[in-house]
Structures are given as C-alpha cells and as structure tokens.
Amino acid sequence: MTFTILLVTIREYKQAGITDINTLTTLLNDTFGDWLTSQSVSHLEVLDGNRLCLNVTGQLHEHNPNKAIQLYSRFLVISLNEEMENPETISDALKNYTSDGDGAYVWVIPDGYMAGLTETEQKWEQHGGGYFSHESICISNTADIDTRCILDVLYEDTAMENVSCKFDVPAHRSVHYRLDKLKDENGAPLIAKDAPVSYKITSLDARIVVQGSRILTSGENSMFASFGTVMAWCPQ
C-alpha cells in the first residue's frame, strides 16, 4: 500500500460519480484505515473536492514549506490538484512529525494474584534464587518520546489500601517489572501476597502496549509450575 494507491483510489471514486465528501471520507477510512495507522495517521477527512486532511498521531517538530501540503501541529492538509502527480511527498511530510507510539494511554489487567511463598521458596528468595510464584508486567514504548507511567494496584478487599508507583519508559524501549520485587518507600513489598488485585497502567506522555504474566508454583519444593500471559485490556 502507498499514498499513490490512495490518491488513485480517490480519483477513481470521483470518476465513478462518488463526490459527496462524507461518503468519500467513510469509504477511504474503511479501505485505508489500518494502513494509515501504520503511517502514524489516525484519521483521514475529505475537506472538499480538492483538499484532504490527515490527522497525525504525533507532534510537528520541523516545518518544511511545501505549497501542496500545509503542516500543522497535529495534522496536515493536502491539495489534491497539485499533489496528485507526486504522492511520495506526503510520506516526506509525515517525517516532520514525532510519533506518539502504538497502543493506548491506559491499560488494565483485571485478574491479578500473587500466591504466598512456601518455606522452601522463602529460603530461595533470601538467597536470591529460585523460580517461584510471581507476576510481571512488560511495557513497550514505540514512540519517539520518553513517557512516564503510573501503576495503580486495586485490591478486591475494601479493608486494604490501594497502592501505586511511578516509572519511566524511554522512547523506543521496553521495561519489564517483576511485581513481587517492587518496594514501597519503607523497603517493604509494595503489593501484598494472597490478595486478589487488578492493575491499571497509565502512560502520561505516549501510547504504550502492556502485557501481564503470572507464574504459579505448587507442590513440594515447587515441583509444579504453571505459566500464564495475557495482553492487558485498553478502552480505545
């Protein structure tokens, strides 16, 4: 897929008599929506017979003048009459924007639970070894900017006080946290064991992708282990 195909399709729609701008906008987003997302474009809007607006999931960081494309902070407007013969300048124009990244700003893992450790596992933990029950979260930041994140721990038991912590994820990087290793300001475990919880991860500056994982061990000397992983849920 290319912008050449997009512009040719617009021309063919018009040749077929489809000129209503609302109909054109709907058809183009239905046909090219997924591909446009890969180009950091969230939405396409036909403004009139000769102009096209692309909403960009990024911030303008450099302005290179082009009479056929007008650049704004979060969108650009293309003059179809002048641009039809050289569609690749649209790709060049999009390079003037930083990327807000893939995914969403808010993610939720509804099912969380870290089992308490057996006596053997507690000894392993004291010596820094052992493969025992715990949960992890993995966060990917594909954006061009760093982001700050907040992890909120929501307990089922209303007698328990919810807790939270903050962490950073650099641009084009990932972070992986074992939740049983997180500590509060006093150095104690941040998240209680043997307590049903939900996790909410909020990114303040860029879109992220979140995955949760769980290891459950049981039996003598943790003879049995089960592993589960799940993509977190996002409201977008």
LOMARFI-938892 format. One line per 5 residues: number of its first residue (from 1); their letters; for each residue x, y, z of N, C-alpha, C, CB. Coordinates in nm, 3 decimals, decimal comma, m for minus. Each point is the difference from the previous one (the first is absolute). Glycine has a CB too. Layout:
// LOMARFI-938892
NUM	A	X:Y:Z:X:Y:Z:X:Y:Z:X:Y:Z | ...
This chain:
// LOMARFI-938892
1	MTFTI	0,084:m0,119:0,000:m0,084:0,119:0,000:0,088:0,124:0,000:m0,184:m0,124:0,122 | 0,146:0,225:m0,198:0,074:0,125:m0,009:m0,098:0,117:m0,011:0,194:m0,118:m0,110 | m0,140:0,238:0,126:m0,085:0,118:m0,018:m0,040:0,017:m0,146:0,112:0,109:0,195 | m0,033:m0,166:m0,285:m0,039:0,001:m0,142:m0,133:m0,073:m0,018:0,242:0,008:m0,070 | m0,254:m0,126:0,132:m0,124:m0,078:m0,010:m0,116:0,077:0,063:0,133:m0,215:0,006
6	LLVTI	m0,107:0,280:0,107:m0,104:0,078:0,066:m0,053:0,109:m0,093:0,106:m0,047:0,223 | m0,017:0,122:m0,282:m0,043:0,111:m0,085:m0,065:m0,048:m0,130:0,183:0,138:0,097 | m0,134:m0,247:m0,153:m0,064:m0,058:m0,118:m0,142:m0,045:0,034:0,224:m0,074:m0,088 | m0,243:0,015:0,206:m0,132:m0,045:0,042:m0,096:0,118:0,014:0,104:m0,195:0,119 | m0,055:0,305:m0,063:m0,083:0,120:0,010:m0,045:0,045:m0,139:0,121:0,070:0,210
11	REYKQ	m0,029:m0,068:m0,304:m0,032:0,040:m0,136:m0,104:m0,094:m0,062:0,230:0,098:m0,024 | m0,215:m0,229:0,047:m0,093:m0,097:m0,058:m0,139:0,012:0,063:0,193:m0,154:m0,046 | m0,198:0,182:0,179:m0,130:0,023:0,063:m0,072:0,116:m0,069:0,089:m0,087:0,221 | m0,016:0,194:m0,244:m0,061:0,118:m0,064:m0,043:m0,031:m0,143:0,142:0,147:0,143 | m0,060:m0,223:m0,214:m0,037:m0,037:m0,137:m0,126:m0,086:m0,003:0,241:0,011:m0,064
16	AGITD	m0,264:m0,087:0,172:m0,119:m0,084:0,009:m0,121:0,078:0,047:0,147:m0,194:0,047 | m0,130:0,324:m0,022:m0,112:0,084:0,040:m0,018:0,013:0,149:m0,107:m0,067:m0,207 | 0,202:0,013:0,287:m0,007:0,011:0,146:0,074:0,127:0,039:m0,012:m0,254:0,034 | m0,062:0,363:m0,013:0,062:0,129:0,027:m0,040:0,060:0,135:0,003:0,037:m0,244 | m0,101:m0,095:0,310:m0,040:0,050:0,132:0,116:m0,019:0,097:m0,244:m0,054:m0,045
21	INTLT	0,285:0,164:0,114:0,120:m0,007:0,082:m0,016:m0,093:0,120:0,054:0,232:m0,072 | m0,175:m0,242:0,129:m0,022:m0,091:0,112:0,011:m0,145:m0,044:m0,148:0,171:0,108 | 0,093:m0,202:m0,225:0,009:m0,136:m0,054:0,145:m0,034:m0,032:m0,232:0,019:m0,093 | 0,305:0,074:0,031:0,140:m0,023:m0,033:0,083:m0,023:0,126:m0,027:0,143:m0,204 | 0,002:m0,063:0,308:0,075:m0,015:0,126:m0,023:m0,138:0,060:m0,019:0,246:0,040
26	TLLND	m0,107:m0,290:m0,037:m0,033:m0,131:0,056:0,065:m0,111:m0,080:m0,215:0,091:0,084 | 0,204:m0,088:m0,215:0,056:m0,105:m0,085:0,152:m0,007:0,014:m0,190:0,031:m0,160 | 0,256:0,083:0,163:0,146:0,002:0,007:0,051:m0,050:0,135:0,000:0,190:m0,160 | m0,068:m0,153:0,269:0,042:m0,049:0,131:m0,026:m0,150:0,014:m0,047:0,226:0,097 | m0,064:m0,274:m0,154:m0,028:m0,144:0,003:0,106:m0,078:m0,078:m0,246:0,050:0,020
31	TFGDW	0,288:0,003:m0,134:0,093:m0,071:m0,087:0,145:0,012:0,045:m0,158:0,038:m0,186 | 0,196:0,082:0,231:0,142:0,027:0,027:0,030:0,020:0,149:0,013:0,102:m0,225 | m0,114:m0,114:0,312:0,018:0,033:0,141:0,116:m0,073:0,067:m0,240:0,043:0,007 | 0,247:m0,177:m0,023:0,107:m0,077:0,064:0,137:0,041:m0,051:m0,158:m0,190:0,027 | 0,167:0,210:m0,160:0,129:0,040:m0,056:0,039:0,140:0,045:m0,042:m0,147:m0,197
36	LTSQS	m0,054:0,239:0,200:0,029:0,135:0,046:0,053:0,001:0,142:m0,177:0,086:m0,152 | 0,123:m0,175:0,236:0,050:m0,010:0,137:0,148:m0,034:0,002:m0,227:m0,072:0,075 | 0,269:m0,015:m0,165:0,142:m0,037:m0,009:0,087:0,117:m0,045:m0,068:m0,234:m0,050 | 0,005:0,335:m0,010:0,071:0,121:m0,043:m0,014:0,114:0,100:m0,037:m0,070:m0,237 | m0,010:0,037:0,358:m0,022:0,099:0,107:m0,110:0,099:m0,033:0,240:m0,024:0,061
41	VSHLE	m0,338:m0,021:m0,139:m0,117:0,082:m0,032:m0,122:m0,066:0,065:0,102:0,082:m0,220 | m0,171:m0,010:0,307:m0,113:m0,058:0,073:m0,131:0,012:m0,077:0,116:0,054:0,211 | m0,127:0,047:m0,297:m0,128:0,021:m0,068:0,024:0,084:m0,126:m0,127:m0,013:0,220 | 0,049:m0,015:m0,321:0,002:0,075:m0,126:m0,134:0,071:m0,016:0,164:m0,165:m0,106 | m0,161:0,287:0,062:m0,123:0,077:m0,020:0,008:0,074:m0,134:m0,031:0,027:0,252
46	VLDGN	m0,070:m0,048:m0,337:m0,009:0,075:m0,125:m0,066:0,134:0,032:m0,016:m0,214:m0,142 | 0,088:0,324:0,118:m0,051:0,133:0,036:m0,090:0,058:m0,107:0,206:0,037:0,132 | m0,167:m0,055:m0,257:m0,080:0,042:m0,114:0,049:m0,078:m0,121:m0,040:0,233:0,097 | 0,003:m0,192:m0,216:0,038:m0,076:m0,117:0,149:m0,007:m0,026:m0,215:0,063:m0,092 | 0,292:0,031:0,150:0,142:0,008:m0,033:0,094:m0,003:0,120:m0,069:0,127:m0,197
51	RLCLN	0,015:m0,149:0,316:0,087:0,002:0,118:m0,027:m0,121:0,090:0,008:0,251:m0,010 | 0,101:m0,300:0,069:m0,005:m0,118:0,085:0,073:0,031:0,130:m0,010:m0,155:m0,202 | m0,049:0,121:0,316:0,062:0,021:0,130:0,039:m0,135:0,061:m0,134:0,212:0,035 | 0,257:m0,221:0,015:0,047:m0,120:0,069:0,032:0,036:0,145:0,093:m0,097:m0,216 | m0,162:0,034:0,311:0,034:0,017:0,142:0,120:m0,087:0,032:m0,242:0,050:0,060
56	VTGQL	0,346:0,010:m0,003:0,126:m0,069:0,027:0,011:m0,033:0,148:0,110:0,118:m0,194 | m0,071:m0,243:0,227:0,021:m0,039:0,140:0,142:0,036:0,039:m0,169:m0,188:m0,017 | 0,196:0,317:0,017:0,132:0,050:0,034:0,000:0,151:0,000:0,105:m0,204:m0,097 | 0,006:0,261:0,140:0,013:0,145:0,013:0,097:0,052:m0,104:m0,049:m0,014:0,247 | 0,013:0,125:m0,312:0,087:0,061:m0,099:0,127:0,051:0,068:m0,200:0,065:m0,142
61	HEHNP	0,316:m0,107:0,092:0,127:0,044:0,059:0,085:0,079:m0,098:m0,007:m0,198:0,147 | m0,029:0,194:m0,275:0,074:0,074:m0,101:m0,095:0,037:m0,113:0,217:m0,119:0,059 | m0,207:0,240:m0,108:m0,092:0,047:m0,103:0,076:0,027:m0,128:m0,151:0,100:0,174 | 0,131:m0,186:m0,273:0,060:0,019:m0,132:m0,108:0,050:m0,096:0,172:m0,182:0,044 | m0,160:0,305:m0,091:m0,105:0,058:m0,087:m0,023:m0,083:m0,126:0,060:0,226:0,087
66	NKAIQ	m0,186:m0,246:m0,121:m0,038:m0,070:m0,122:m0,135:0,056:m0,043:0,128:m0,213:0,065 | m0,136:0,270:m0,182:m0,121:0,068:m0,043:m0,120:m0,094:m0,010:0,142:0,162:m0,122 | m0,116:m0,293:0,103:m0,111:m0,095:m0,015:m0,045:m0,062:0,131:0,086:m0,048:m0,226 | m0,003:0,058:0,332:m0,034:m0,060:0,130:0,022:0,104:0,108:0,063:m0,232:m0,081 | m0,167:0,260:0,158:0,008:0,092:0,113:0,013:m0,081:0,129:m0,137:0,174:m0,123
71	LYSRF	0,242:m0,148:0,199:0,026:m0,074:0,124:m0,049:0,079:0,120:0,199:m0,111:m0,106 | m0,270:0,041:0,197:m0,045:0,059:0,125:0,048:m0,088:0,115:m0,203:0,103:m0,113 | 0,175:m0,062:0,237:0,059:m0,069:0,115:m0,035:m0,149:0,006:m0,011:0,216:0,120 | m0,113:m0,252:m0,158:m0,044:m0,139:0,011:m0,069:m0,051:m0,127:m0,024:0,035:0,246 | 0,030:0,040:m0,353:m0,063:m0,045:m0,124:0,065:0,071:m0,118:m0,219:m0,044:0,120
76	LVISL	0,190:m0,006:m0,238:0,046:0,066:m0,122:m0,113:0,001:m0,102:0,240:m0,072:0,045 | m0,237:0,170:m0,134:m0,102:0,016:m0,103:0,068:m0,007:m0,137:m0,146:0,141:0,155 | 0,093:m0,230:m0,241:0,058:m0,025:m0,130:m0,088:0,061:m0,109:0,107:m0,212:0,086 | m0,045:0,282:m0,178:m0,069:0,050:m0,117:0,008:m0,107:m0,109:0,053:0,244:0,059 | m0,165:m0,307:m0,089:0,000:m0,114:m0,092:0,037:0,041:m0,142:m0,172:m0,109:0,142
81	NEEME	0,133:0,225:m0,184:0,030:0,043:m0,137:0,150:0,006:m0,025:m0,213:0,130:m0,004 | 0,286:m0,073:0,101:0,143:0,016:m0,018:0,077:m0,125:0,040:m0,028:0,242:0,041 | m0,028:m0,323:0,049:0,074:m0,111:0,058:m0,017:m0,131:m0,074:m0,025:0,113:0,216 | m0,076:m0,122:m0,300:m0,034:m0,128:m0,062:0,116:m0,061:m0,077:m0,233:0,078:m0,014 | 0,320:0,005:m0,044:0,109:m0,053:m0,082:0,121:m0,043:0,081:m0,079:0,146:m0,182
86	NPETI	0,086:m0,111:0,311:0,118:m0,032:0,080:m0,042:m0,040:0,141:0,139:0,160:m0,137 | m0,206:m0,272:0,152:m0,056:m0,040:0,130:0,104:m0,032:0,106:m0,192:m0,086:m0,123 | 0,317:0,055:0,084:0,099:m0,037:0,100:0,040:0,117:0,089:0,082:m0,174:m0,156 | m0,113:0,296:0,115:0,029:0,113:0,087:m0,088:m0,003:0,126:0,067:0,134:m0,200 | m0,176:m0,210:0,196:m0,082:m0,017:0,121:0,081:m0,077:0,104:m0,214:0,002:m0,136
91	SDALK	0,280:m0,110:0,094:0,086:m0,076:0,092:0,111:0,089:0,055:m0,050:m0,212:m0,127 | 0,109:0,294:0,042:0,105:0,091:0,045:m0,054:0,099:0,102:0,115:m0,024:m0,222 | m0,238:0,073:0,199:m0,059:0,096:0,093:m0,024:m0,062:0,137:m0,108:0,116:m0,193 | 0,069:m0,244:0,196:m0,027:m0,067:0,127:0,127:m0,019:0,083:m0,192:m0,116:m0,107 | 0,308:0,120:0,042:0,128:m0,013:0,072:0,029:0,123:0,086:0,085:m0,145:m0,184
96	NYTSD	m0,162:0,252:0,164:0,018:0,120:0,081:m0,073:m0,009:0,134:0,024:0,131:m0,210 | m0,089:m0,245:0,236:m0,074:m0,019:0,125:0,066:m0,109:0,084:m0,213:0,073:m0,113 | 0,216:m0,052:0,244:0,041:m0,107:0,090:m0,117:m0,097:0,016:0,161:0,154:0,123 | m0,130:m0,277:m0,086:m0,104:m0,101:0,019:m0,043:m0,007:0,146:0,093:m0,131:m0,192 | m0,225:0,124:0,214:m0,054:m0,020:0,135:0,002:m0,146:0,041:m0,144:0,200:m0,033
101	GDGAY	0,185:m0,290:m0,057:0,012:m0,141:0,034:m0,125:m0,081:m0,031:0,158:0,067:0,174 | m0,144:m0,198:m0,154:m0,109:m0,094:m0,023:m0,069:m0,034:0,132:0,121:m0,095:m0,200 | m0,244:0,047:0,189:m0,071:m0,046:0,120:m0,098:0,103:0,052:0,197:m0,136:0,055 | m0,192:0,160:0,077:m0,096:0,089:0,065:0,064:0,063:0,122:m0,192:m0,141:m0,081 | 0,123:0,241:0,137:0,052:0,069:0,118:m0,038:m0,069:0,131:m0,012:0,212:m0,129
106	VWVIP	m0,095:m0,291:0,127:m0,049:m0,066:0,120:m0,019:m0,149:m0,026:m0,113:0,212:0,075 | 0,166:m0,296:0,015:m0,015:m0,145:m0,009:m0,041:m0,055:0,136:0,173:m0,011:m0,185 | m0,253:m0,096:0,182:m0,047:m0,062:0,123:0,019:m0,152:m0,008:m0,168:0,187:0,035 | 0,223:m0,244:0,071:0,007:m0,146:0,016:m0,096:m0,034:0,115:0,246:m0,016:m0,086 | m0,366:m0,032:0,056:m0,101:m0,019:0,105:0,035:m0,111:0,100:m0,167:0,080:m0,162
111	DGYMA	0,235:m0,186:0,116:0,023:m0,117:0,085:0,145:m0,006:0,045:m0,183:m0,123:m0,119 | 0,207:0,158:0,245:0,134:m0,007:0,057:m0,002:m0,074:0,132:0,059:0,213:m0,113 | 0,045:m0,293:0,137:0,009:m0,074:0,127:0,141:m0,058:0,012:m0,249:m0,055:m0,003 | 0,317:0,087:0,112:0,131:m0,059:0,027:m0,010:m0,087:0,125:0,118:0,197:m0,107 | m0,097:m0,327:0,087:m0,009:m0,095:0,110:0,116:0,018:0,097:m0,120:m0,161:m0,150
116	GLTET	0,093:0,138:0,278:0,107:0,004:0,100:0,100:m0,113:m0,022:m0,159:0,103:0,163 | 0,281:m0,083:m0,119:0,106:m0,097:m0,023:0,002:m0,108:0,107:0,133:0,178:m0,113 | m0,096:m0,299:0,074:0,020:m0,108:0,097:0,128:0,028:0,079:m0,120:m0,167:m0,151 | 0,144:0,086:0,255:0,121:0,019:0,080:0,125:m0,016:m0,086:m0,122:m0,083:0,203 | 0,119:m0,018:m0,291:0,116:m0,021:m0,088:0,021:0,119:m0,092:m0,039:m0,247:0,007
121	EQKWE	m0,069:0,298:m0,063:0,011:0,114:m0,090:0,048:0,125:0,073:m0,182:m0,097:m0,140 | 0,140:0,113:0,265:0,047:0,114:0,078:0,151:m0,006:0,021:m0,223:0,011:0,115 | 0,276:m0,132:m0,094:0,145:m0,016:0,013:0,070:0,033:m0,131:m0,034:m0,176:0,176 | m0,025:0,129:m0,288:0,058:0,032:m0,131:0,002:0,151:m0,021:m0,082:m0,220:m0,092 | m0,028:0,284:0,128:m0,009:0,143:m0,020:0,106:0,075:0,080:m0,244:m0,025:m0,043
126	QHGGG	0,269:m0,019:0,166:0,100:0,064:0,084:0,139:m0,005:m0,062:m0,136:m0,060:0,199 | 0,163:m0,046:m0,274:0,131:m0,018:m0,062:0,001:0,046:m0,147:0,042:m0,193:0,157 | m0,153:0,254:m0,200:m0,005:0,056:m0,135:m0,022:m0,100:m0,110:0,146:0,171:0,083 | m0,188:m0,292:m0,052:m0,019:m0,101:m0,104:m0,140:m0,057:0,004:0,241:m0,054:0,011 | m0,265:m0,044:m0,098:m0,129:m0,066:m0,001:m0,096:0,054:m0,103:0,034:m0,044:0,237
131	YFSHE	m0,122:m0,042:m0,282:m0,099:0,035:m0,102:m0,136:m0,024:0,061:0,157:m0,058:m0,194 | m0,218:0,163:0,251:m0,121:m0,020:0,076:m0,107:0,102:m0,039:0,135:m0,094:0,188 | m0,252:0,079:m0,125:m0,118:0,079:m0,039:0,028:0,150:m0,003:m0,143:m0,178:0,098 | 0,108:0,238:m0,210:0,010:0,146:m0,011:m0,077:0,046:m0,124:0,225:m0,001:0,115 | m0,242:0,132:m0,127:m0,060:0,060:m0,118:0,095:0,104:m0,058:m0,232:m0,041:0,092
136	SICIS	0,215:0,066:m0,221:0,084:0,098:m0,068:m0,086:0,084:m0,093:0,200:m0,154:0,014 | m0,153:0,274:m0,044:m0,059:0,079:m0,107:0,113:0,044:m0,094:m0,190:0,081:0,151 | 0,157:m0,079:m0,280:0,094:0,043:m0,102:m0,063:0,117:m0,074:0,098:m0,234:m0,025 | m0,021:0,341:0,007:m0,051:0,120:m0,066:0,091:0,034:m0,117:m0,100:0,084:0,217 | 0,042:m0,066:m0,335:0,075:0,041:m0,119:m0,038:0,143:m0,037:0,011:m0,239:m0,082
141	NTADI	0,090:0,322:0,062:m0,020:0,138:m0,045:0,063:0,016:m0,137:m0,003:0,087:0,238 | m0,079:m0,086:m0,343:0,050:0,015:m0,137:0,002:0,146:m0,046:m0,086:m0,228:m0,049 | 0,053:0,320:0,138:m0,007:0,141:m0,035:0,140:0,060:m0,013:m0,221:0,018:0,117 | 0,227:0,102:m0,173:0,125:0,074:m0,012:0,033:0,078:0,125:m0,039:0,015:m0,243 | m0,047:m0,023:0,344:0,021:0,076:0,124:m0,006:m0,094:0,121:m0,100:0,205:m0,107
146	DTRCI	0,171:m0,167:0,214:m0,008:m0,074:0,125:m0,139:0,020:0,061:0,250:0,025:0,038 | m0,289:m0,117:0,048:m0,128:0,017:0,068:0,012:m0,037:0,147:m0,119:m0,047:m0,214 | 0,036:0,110:0,294:m0,012:m0,032:0,142:m0,127:m0,084:0,019:0,122:0,214:0,069 | m0,112:m0,316:0,014:m0,114:m0,091:0,021:m0,033:m0,010:0,148:0,064:m0,130:m0,204 | m0,191:0,101:0,230:m0,048:m0,022:0,137:m0,063:m0,139:0,006:m0,040:0,249:0,037
151	LDVLY	0,083:m0,329:0,059:m0,061:m0,130:0,026:m0,088:0,013:0,124:0,197:m0,124:m0,104 | m0,327:0,105:0,087:m0,095:0,000:0,112:m0,040:m0,144:0,030:m0,086:0,230:m0,063 | 0,097:m0,268:0,189:m0,037:m0,135:0,047:m0,134:0,011:0,073:0,245:m0,073:0,020 | m0,347:0,006:m0,072:m0,136:0,010:0,053:m0,038:m0,131:0,068:m0,064:0,166:m0,180 | 0,054:m0,164:0,312:m0,033:m0,121:0,075:m0,150:m0,029:m0,001:0,200:0,042:0,145
156	EDTAM	m0,232:m0,170:m0,140:m0,140:m0,041:0,014:m0,050:0,027:0,141:0,035:m0,176:m0,175 | 0,048:0,149:0,274:m0,035:0,018:0,141:m0,006:0,149:0,032:0,108:m0,223:0,060 | m0,225:0,274:m0,027:m0,015:0,142:0,026:0,070:0,045:0,128:m0,217:m0,010:m0,120 | 0,260:m0,086:0,203:0,075:0,035:0,120:0,146:0,029:m0,031:m0,157:m0,141:0,134 | 0,201:0,105:m0,254:0,139:0,023:m0,039:0,011:0,130:m0,079:0,043:m0,248:m0,004
161	ENVSC	0,063:0,322:0,028:0,018:0,128:m0,067:0,070:m0,020:m0,134:0,011:0,118:0,224 | m0,070:m0,065:m0,330:0,064:m0,008:m0,132:0,135:0,071:0,002:m0,226:m0,009:m0,109 | 0,317:m0,039:0,026:0,135:0,057:m0,007:0,034:0,032:m0,145:0,070:m0,130:0,206 | 0,036:0,207:m0,226:0,042:0,036:m0,136:0,149:0,030:0,000:m0,229:0,092:m0,053 | 0,286:m0,090:m0,067:0,139:0,042:m0,017:0,016:0,058:m0,139:0,082:m0,177:0,162
166	KFDVP	0,027:0,250:m0,183:0,027:0,064:m0,128:0,131:m0,055:m0,058:m0,122:0,209:0,074 | 0,131:m0,211:m0,206:0,122:m0,043:m0,066:0,005:0,062:m0,140:0,002:m0,217:0,132 | 0,117:0,216:m0,189:0,021:0,057:m0,133:0,026:m0,109:m0,102:0,091:0,209:0,105 | m0,135:m0,182:m0,230:0,031:m0,089:m0,112:0,059:0,087:m0,110:m0,187:m0,166:0,059 | 0,315:0,152:m0,090:0,062:0,084:m0,103:m0,059:m0,026:m0,138:0,211:0,003:0,134
171	AHRSV	m0,191:0,091:m0,225:m0,047:m0,014:m0,138:0,064:m0,121:m0,066:m0,034:0,248:m0,014 | m0,046:m0,321:m0,064:0,047:m0,118:m0,074:0,067:m0,102:0,091:0,030:0,145:m0,201 | m0,087:m0,163:0,321:0,054:m0,096:0,097:m0,114:m0,075:0,066:0,201:0,147:0,041 | m0,165:m0,250:0,034:m0,098:m0,075:0,080:0,054:m0,014:0,141:m0,083:m0,126:m0,204 | m0,008:0,107:0,299:0,038:m0,028:0,139:m0,079:m0,121:0,047:0,053:0,244:0,046
176	HYRLD	0,006:m0,321:0,043:m0,060:m0,122:0,054:0,013:0,004:0,152:0,054:m0,132:m0,213 | m0,166:0,123:0,282:0,001:0,007:0,146:m0,059:m0,127:0,060:m0,019:0,249:m0,012 | 0,095:m0,312:0,101:m0,055:m0,105:0,085:m0,070:0,070:0,115:0,181:m0,170:m0,063 | m0,312:0,150:0,070:m0,078:0,076:0,097:0,029:m0,037:0,144:m0,176:0,018:m0,171 | 0,227:m0,140:0,193:0,034:m0,039:0,137:0,128:0,069:0,048:m0,112:m0,220:m0,038
181	KLKDE	0,187:0,281:m0,055:0,124:0,068:0,038:m0,021:0,149:0,026:0,124:m0,168:m0,135 | m0,242:0,221:0,105:m0,024:0,142:0,023:m0,009:0,029:0,149:m0,120:0,015:m0,220 | 0,182:0,094:0,262:0,004:0,037:0,141:m0,067:0,135:0,024:0,213:m0,132:0,025 | m0,266:0,149:0,096:m0,056:0,130:0,037:0,112:0,089:0,055:m0,227:m0,104:0,048 | 0,191:0,221:m0,002:0,101:0,096:0,047:0,075:m0,048:0,124:m0,141:0,182:m0,095
186	NGAPL	0,086:m0,282:0,165:0,066:m0,055:0,118:0,080:m0,127:m0,031:m0,182:0,096:0,137 | 0,185:m0,136:m0,264:0,075:m0,118:m0,039:m0,077:m0,130:0,013:0,200:0,121:0,069 | m0,328:m0,113:m0,032:m0,085:m0,119:0,011:m0,063:m0,030:m0,137:m0,047:0,050:0,246 | 0,003:m0,176:m0,269:m0,066:m0,031:m0,127:m0,117:0,094:m0,026:0,067:m0,240:0,025 | m0,074:0,294:m0,145:m0,106:0,095:m0,034:m0,135:m0,069:m0,008:0,166:0,140:m0,124
191	IAKDA	m0,169:m0,263:0,067:m0,125:m0,069:m0,027:m0,013:m0,120:0,093:0,005:0,075:m0,241 | m0,119:m0,088:0,307:m0,022:m0,108:0,095:m0,017:m0,134:m0,071:m0,105:0,163:0,158 | 0,149:m0,271:m0,094:m0,020:m0,135:m0,052:m0,137:m0,053:0,044:0,251:m0,042:0,005 | m0,298:m0,061:m0,075:m0,126:m0,067:0,033:m0,118:0,097:0,004:0,131:m0,169:0,130 | m0,130:0,266:m0,220:m0,106:0,101:m0,004:m0,040:0,025:m0,145:0,086:0,107:0,215
196	PVSYK	m0,211:m0,132:m0,251:m0,045:0,030:m0,137:0,012:0,150:m0,030:m0,158:m0,196:0,009 | 0,216:0,227:m0,125:0,019:0,140:m0,036:m0,028:0,020:m0,149:0,172:0,026:0,184 | m0,185:0,100:m0,223:0,003:0,040:m0,140:0,108:0,106:m0,015:m0,247:m0,051:m0,032 | 0,303:0,059:m0,088:0,106:0,097:m0,026:m0,045:0,097:m0,109:0,177:m0,169:0,069 | m0,152:0,297:m0,047:m0,026:0,102:m0,100:0,133:0,071:m0,031:m0,241:0,032:0,079
201	ITSLD	0,278:m0,030:m0,207:0,123:0,066:m0,042:m0,037:0,118:m0,088:0,133:m0,218:0,013 | m0,092:0,337:0,028:m0,030:0,123:m0,072:0,129:0,062:m0,049:m0,208:0,037:0,138 | 0,215:m0,011:m0,268:0,115:0,070:m0,057:m0,037:0,147:m0,017:0,079:m0,210:m0,120 | 0,007:0,299:0,164:m0,034:0,142:0,001:0,041:0,074:m0,128:0,024:m0,008:0,245 | 0,071:m0,047:m0,320:0,057:0,078:m0,110:m0,008:m0,067:m0,137:0,149:0,096:0,166
206	ARIVV	m0,163:m0,227:m0,172:0,000:m0,070:m0,129:m0,086:m0,125:0,010:0,231:0,088:m0,054 | m0,271:m0,140:m0,061:m0,073:m0,127:m0,002:0,097:m0,115:0,028:m0,169:0,094:m0,165 | 0,122:m0,193:0,238:0,081:m0,116:0,033:m0,080:m0,127:m0,023:0,129:0,135:0,169 | m0,061:m0,249:m0,166:m0,064:m0,132:m0,004:0,042:m0,075:0,126:m0,002:m0,005:m0,257 | m0,095:m0,060:0,323:0,025:m0,066:0,128:m0,039:m0,147:m0,006:m0,038:0,218:0,118
211	QGSRI	0,120:m0,302:m0,058:m0,029:m0,143:0,014:0,023:m0,041:0,145:0,066:m0,044:m0,242 | m0,153:m0,042:0,292:0,016:m0,052:0,135:0,032:m0,149:m0,003:m0,157:0,174:0,085 | 0,236:m0,220:0,012:0,037:m0,141:0,009:m0,008:m0,047:0,144:0,150:0,023:m0,201 | m0,179:m0,154:0,218:m0,009:m0,057:0,134:0,064:m0,138:0,005:m0,211:0,130:0,040 | 0,291:m0,153:0,063:0,055:m0,132:0,029:m0,061:m0,048:0,132:0,218:0,051:m0,123
216	LTSGE	m0,277:m0,170:0,123:m0,051:m0,061:0,122:0,074:m0,131:0,024:m0,228:0,108:m0,032 | 0,287:m0,123:0,149:0,071:m0,123:0,035:m0,073:m0,071:0,114:0,220:0,101:m0,074 | m0,209:m0,233:0,076:m0,066:m0,078:0,105:0,073:m0,132:0,016:m0,223:0,108:m0,050 | 0,185:m0,183:0,152:0,064:m0,129:0,025:0,127:0,014:0,081:m0,097:m0,084:m0,212 | 0,149:m0,029:0,255:0,121:0,000:0,081:0,118:0,057:m0,080:m0,086:m0,199:0,130
221	NSMFA	0,154:0,295:m0,069:0,114:0,067:m0,065:m0,039:0,058:m0,137:0,155:m0,158:0,121 | m0,280:0,210:m0,130:m0,047:0,063:m0,125:0,014:m0,094:m0,118:0,063:0,223:0,091 | m0,107:m0,348:m0,070:0,015:m0,101:m0,104:m0,082:0,034:m0,124:0,042:m0,171:0,178 | m0,156:0,233:m0,157:m0,089:0,032:m0,111:m0,005:0,152:m0,022:m0,137:m0,208:0,047 | 0,130:0,245:m0,171:m0,009:0,143:m0,032:m0,092:0,019:m0,120:0,233:0,041:0,091
226	SFGTV	m0,311:0,064:m0,089:m0,084:0,037:m0,114:0,031:0,143:m0,038:m0,183:m0,161:0,072 | 0,173:0,188:m0,201:0,034:0,132:m0,052:m0,117:0,055:m0,080:0,245:m0,060:m0,007 | m0,279:0,183:0,030:m0,106:0,063:m0,075:0,041:0,139:m0,045:m0,169:m0,132:0,127 | 0,128:0,170:m0,246:0,029:0,135:m0,049:m0,123:0,053:m0,071:0,246:m0,052:m0,024 | m0,267:0,182:0,033:m0,119:0,059:m0,060:0,030:0,146:m0,037:m0,150:m0,154:0,134
231	MAWCP	0,098:0,194:m0,249:0,006:0,143:m0,034:m0,096:0,073:0,093:0,061:m0,048:m0,244 | m0,017:0,161:0,293:m0,090:0,081:0,081:m0,112:0,055:m0,087:0,190:0,060:0,156 | m0,295:m0,013:m0,091:m0,115:0,055:m0,070:0,013:0,152:m0,006:m0,145:m0,193:0,075 | 0,108:0,253:m0,189:0,001:0,146:m0,010:m0,135:0,047:m0,050:0,248:0,002:m0,044 | m0,293:0,117:0,087:m0,135:0,046:m0,036:m0,011:0,054:m0,141:m0,032:0,052:0,236
236	Q	0,143:m0,027:m0,306:m0,008:0,057:m0,134:m0,045:m0,105:m0,100:0,179:0,163:0,057
